[in-house]
Every structure is written in C-alpha cells, then in structure tokens.
Amino acid sequence: MSIDTYKLTSMEEPTDEVLSQLMREAAEEAKQKRAEATARFFGQLKRESEKIAASC
C-alpha cells in the first residue's frame, strides 16, 4: 500500500508509513494555512489602523 493508492474510506487500516505521511502532509497544509491567515489578519489590521490615523 502506498500514499497514492490508500483511500481514507477504505476498510483497510493504513500502514504506519502511510499514516505518517498523511499526518505530515496535513501538518504542512495546516502550517501554510495558518501563515496565510496570519498574514491576512495583520494586513487587515494595518489597513484599518492606517484609516484611523488618516482620519485624525
């Protein structure tokens, strides 16, 4: 069994190697999404603070 052939809906349990790779990929994706969300948040915060500063 490999990561390419394993289906999460399978009745067969994944091997330790496949499970490890699935978890590693999920962690990488979560890290990337967190970084993107953080960048969007601070970008929005900066834009809002610039609006406030311009109105004073």
C-alpha positions in Angstrom: 0.0 0.0 0.0 1.3 3.5 -0.8 0.0 7.0 -0.2 -1.1 7.1 -3.8 -3.4 4.1 -3.5 -4.7 4.5 0.0 -8.3 5.8 0.4 -9.4 7.2 3.7 -12.8 5.5 3.2 -11.0 2.1 2.8 -11.9 -0.6 5.3 -8.2 -1.5 5.3 -6.0 0.2 8.0 -3.2 2.3 6.7 0.4 1.2 7.3 2.5 3.2 9.7 4.4 4.7 6.8 1.2 5.8 5.0 -0.3 7.2 8.2 2.9 9.0 9.0 3.0 10.6 5.5 -0.7 11.6 5.7 -0.2 13.2 9.1 3.0 15.0 7.8 1.1 16.4 4.8 -1.8 17.5 6.9 0.6 19.3 9.3 2.3 21.0 6.4 -1.0 22.2 5.0 -2.2 23.4 8.4 1.1 25.4 8.8 0.7 27.0 5.4 -2.9 28.0 6.0 -2.1 29.4 9.4 0.7 31.5 7.9 -1.7 32.8 5.2 -4.4 33.6 7.7 -2.0 35.4 10.0 -0.7 37.5 7.1 -4.3 38.4 6.0 -5.2 39.3 9.6 -2.2 41.6 10.1 -2.7 43.1 6.7 -6.3 44.0 7.5 -5.2 45.3 10.9 -2.6 47.5 9.3 -5.1 48.9 6.7 -7.7 49.7 9.4 -5.1 51.4 11.6 -4.0 53.5 8.6 -7.6 54.5 8.0 -7.9 55.6 11.7 -4.6 57.5 11.5 -5.6 59.3 8.3 -8.9 60.5 9.9 -7.3 62.1 12.9 
